[in-house]
């Protein structure tokens, strides 16, 4: 006969499962908009700092509008 798992352990396991599932969903959503700047990463950050842009999305818009 199977052993019963204590209720508190089940709750803990469910919480961990939910946390992992949420993280996977967020990672999947983020990877849809991720780009690889490769060797241009330092230049990307330099433009961001020089122009005082708040985020990477603003850098992208700035560069596309030029």
C-alpha positions as CSV (number, residue, x, y, z in Angstrom):
1,X,0.0,0.0,0.0
2,X,1.3,3.5,-0.8
3,X,2.4,5.7,2.0
4,X,0.5,8.9,2.6
5,X,2.4,12.1,2.2
6,X,1.9,14.7,5.0
7,X,-0.4,17.5,4.0
8,X,2.3,20.2,4.7
9,X,4.7,18.4,2.3
10,X,2.1,18.3,-0.4
11,X,1.5,22.0,-0.1
12,X,5.2,22.7,-0.2
13,X,5.6,20.5,-3.3
14,X,2.6,22.2,-5.0
15,X,4.2,25.6,-4.2
16,X,7.5,24.6,-5.7
17,X,5.8,23.2,-8.8
18,X,3.8,26.4,-9.3
19,X,6.9,28.5,-8.9
20,X,8.8,26.5,-11.5
21,X,5.8,26.6,-13.9
22,X,5.5,30.3,-13.6
23,X,9.3,30.8,-14.2
24,X,9.1,28.6,-17.3
25,X,6.2,30.7,-18.7
26,X,8.0,34.0,-18.0
27,X,11.2,32.6,-19.6
28,X,9.3,31.5,-22.7
29,X,7.6,34.9,-23.0
30,X,10.9,36.7,-22.6
31,X,12.7,34.6,-25.2
32,X,10.2,35.7,-27.8
33,X,11.5,39.2,-27.7
34,X,15.2,38.4,-27.0
35,X,17.9,39.3,-29.5
36,X,21.6,38.5,-29.5
37,X,23.7,41.6,-29.9
38,X,26.9,39.5,-30.0
39,X,30.0,41.6,-30.3
40,X,28.0,44.8,-30.4
41,X,26.9,44.5,-26.8
42,X,29.4,47.0,-25.5
43,X,28.5,49.5,-28.2
44,X,24.8,49.0,-27.4
45,X,25.4,49.9,-23.8
46,X,27.6,52.8,-24.8
47,X,24.8,54.3,-27.0
48,X,22.3,53.7,-24.1
49,X,24.5,55.6,-21.7
50,X,25.4,58.4,-24.1
51,X,21.9,59.1,-25.1
52,X,20.5,58.7,-21.6
53,X,18.0,56.0,-22.7
54,X,16.2,54.2,-19.9
55,X,16.0,50.7,-21.3
56,X,17.0,48.4,-24.2
57,X,13.6,49.0,-25.9
58,X,14.3,52.7,-26.0
59,X,17.8,52.0,-27.6
60,X,16.1,49.8,-30.2
61,X,13.5,52.5,-31.1
62,X,16.3,55.2,-31.2
63,X,18.4,53.1,-33.6
64,X,15.5,52.2,-35.8
65,X,14.3,55.8,-36.1
66,X,17.7,57.1,-37.1
